[in-house]
Amino acid sequence: MPKSIVFFFLFSFSGLFAQTVKLSGNIKSSDSQNLVGANLFLEVNKKQWNVTTDVLGNFSENISSGRLVIKVNHSDFISKTIQFDILKDTVITVVLEKDISQLKEVIVSSGKKNQIKTLSGGRLSFNLKELNTVPTLLGTTDVIKLLQLTPGVQNSGDANGYLYVRGGDPGHNAILYNETPIYGISHLLGIFPFYNTDHIKDVEFDKSSSNSKYGGRLSSTTLLNANKKLPSEFSIQGNAGILASQVTLAVPITDKNGFYISGRKTYIDEVVGPLLKSDSSNDVQDMKYGFSDANVTFLYQISEKNLFSLNAFYSSDKLKIKDENFALTTDLKWSNFTVSPSLTTVFSSKVSMSNTVYFSQYLNDLNMEQATIQFGVSSYVKDLGVANSVKFSIHNIPFESGLQYVYHDLQPQKINVENLATSDNYSQRKIDANEAAIFVSAKPKLFENLIADLGLRMNYYISGSDSYLHLQPRAVLNYYANEKYSFYASYNKQYQYLSLITTSSVGIPTDFWIASSDGIKPQSSNEFSIGSNQNISRNFSSSFGGFYRSMKNLLEYPYGITQFNEITTLKNDLYVGEGKAYGFEMMLKKSNGKFTGWLSYSLSWSERNFDELNNSNTYFAKYDRRHNLSVVGMYDLNKKWNFGITQIFGSGNRFTMPTLWYFVNNNPVKEYSGYNNAQMPNYIRTDFSVNYYFIRSAKKESALNFSVYNAFNVSNPIYVVLDVEVNEDKNKVVVKQDEKVLYRILPSVSWRFKF
């Protein structure tokens, strides 16, 4: 027999005697996130297998030995083909890069350091690990402070942990922690980071809430997601400092379950309070405050296709202020608690489903004592809800749809007033409401360089005799001219059924939530925005944008904390009006090299019109700030040292001040020229941060952080008190503005560790 025939015979039948081997591994993205539902096509000696990654991005398949060809596909990533000879059990890891043509995510900041990514429609995502050099009071990344350093988000000033996004009210922003709404979002009036970022895997910020999966707010949506990767080994990380300490543990139980647990507590009163006390009569005197919080995430890999997770969060704050000038003592407490079990199931490479049940509770309680009067006011909001979503693909078009339901239980205000003679109690009526929603979104490719992100949300809301059915369309068009330039245009329709009623320009947690009922209509908005992203070079990128938002059924509560009236109702107390906001936003980023950072600038207007205010004339909202400028710089000197600096400038917020004082029958009378006719001083703050690393690797870290908050000791007042002086003849009044400052320069030292 000729040799060529023998070789042909052996080659043709070699597959019959191939040894069976096990191929297993993991599919992940370039930023080390496990990819659920990635499809692997395997071929050995013309025999084929098809396998899909599970909820942890893992796969496993028994195949024949020989020359292996692997094709890996995922709807959001560039496909990859790998070839090699497999002769024994093998474990591999495949890394996929983002597919810009699919346009789910456009990475503008090219290169190795993806500190901030610009997503489609102007959304942003944050790599918290890369941003740990940004100066903060505790030496840890502060999510809320980071958002305030980006375009379209106003710096809220000292003593205010709220977000003000594109001219919206603070209650127009949704903060979701693992699909669960958080209603109280600040620690100690915004001084300290609200979330323990060691417990958070990623953050995504959408200034327009363009995703139809999320609703119930007119303005932005911030998603905070805990880690969903099973811990493979025990680890501990955290911070120990003179102001506060935190720790996070990763604990594997078995190869199929484990948990993460985090905790934080401040002791600023005991250590730093006496050092920071000022003798200035303008500063708030004798203030004590503290907070503690905890996060727990439990993960259980039920099967190859099912992952169960349980997330819980608790926070508690206490603030006590004594002002001897006014014989005033104030005690304020507020707390959050959330718990959310969820199940993620992967049916195939094209279909996956997530189901979540959640409970969220926010409480606040204020007690004040002045002279012989004692006053107390409290409120709460509780949510019990379920959220379902299904991701699937039809003709290579990604879809997501689902059902949502939430039961709202609210106590707007419960008031108690006591003095030497009387005791009065008054509670605004509790509100119960039911809210259900259906949503669907799709991302079709319309033309070669034009991709749409389309969504529709239908809400049904009922509270008492009030019920509403609303359709909320969302649309984003993304056009990619080339690798360097992209453009977008968007439209969003929003309805909001729960509203935050602010009682102070400071933003303290005496503010309370109400639900649309008894004739109080839902708020609504229409927003249009356009923008562009540019990759200037490997190191530099930029973005520009503009927006216009019209709002209806806005609410204004002009009585401060309470008007002490037992016969009035919220319907009678609240003013209803309209508003509009518009502006220009820009951002310039440097993403590579020893020096990185960004410059953010917003020029915006926020206007309101209420029949009962300002003689029905249009006026500027109290959070209207014309200019907002933030500069962030981070410098890696070497492996041991890095430095950070932030410079912030913001126009002062608005408030109403009398413009004329005179006497009628020996009684002083105030006269106003307009609502929100005055402006606080411009807000200016510079922060510094220095990190010195003893150990710096992927798994271990030991570093000292030195931070200075408000390094140049600038006096940024939180409110103004009008000091009125009358001469002996009572024919002349002199009014002086007494600006109250909460805190000035705040230094801190902390040790950051990871083992």
Secondary structure, DSSP 8 states (H G I E B T S, - for coil): --HHHHHHHHHHTGGGG--EEEEEEEEEETTS-B-TT-EEEEEETTEEEEEE--TTSEEEEEEESEEEEEEEEETTEEEEEEEEEE-S-EEEEEEE-B-GGG-S----S-SS--SEEE-GGG-EEE-TTTTTTS--TTSS--HHHHHTTSTTEE---TT----EETT--GGG-EEEETTEE-S---BGGGTB-SS-GGGEEEEEEETT---TT--S-SS-EEEEEE--S--SS-EEEEEEESSEEEEEEEEE-SSSEEEEEEEEEE-HHHHTHHHH----TTB--SEEEEEEEEEEEEEEEEETTEEEEEEEEEEEEEEEEEEGGGTEEEEEEEEEEEEEEEEEEE-SSS-EEEEEEEEEEEEEEEEEEETTEEEEEEEEEEEEEEEEEEEEEETTEEEEEEEEEEEEEEEEEEEEEE-SS-EEEEE---EEEEEEEEEEEE--EEETTEEEEEEEEEEEEEETTEEEEEEEEEEEEEEE-SSSEEEEEEEEEEEESEEEE---SS--TT-EEEES-TT---EEEEEEEEEEEEE-SSSEEEEEEEEEEEEEEEEE-TTTT----SS--HHHH-EEEEEEEEEEEEEEEE-SSSEEEEEEEEEEEEEEEETTSGGG--EE-TT--SEEEEEEEEEE-SSSEEEEEEEEEE---EE---SEEEEETTEEEEE-SSTT-EE---EEEEEEEEEEEEEESSS-EEEEEEEEETTT-----SEEEEEEEE-TTS--EEEEEEEEBS---EEEEEEEEE-
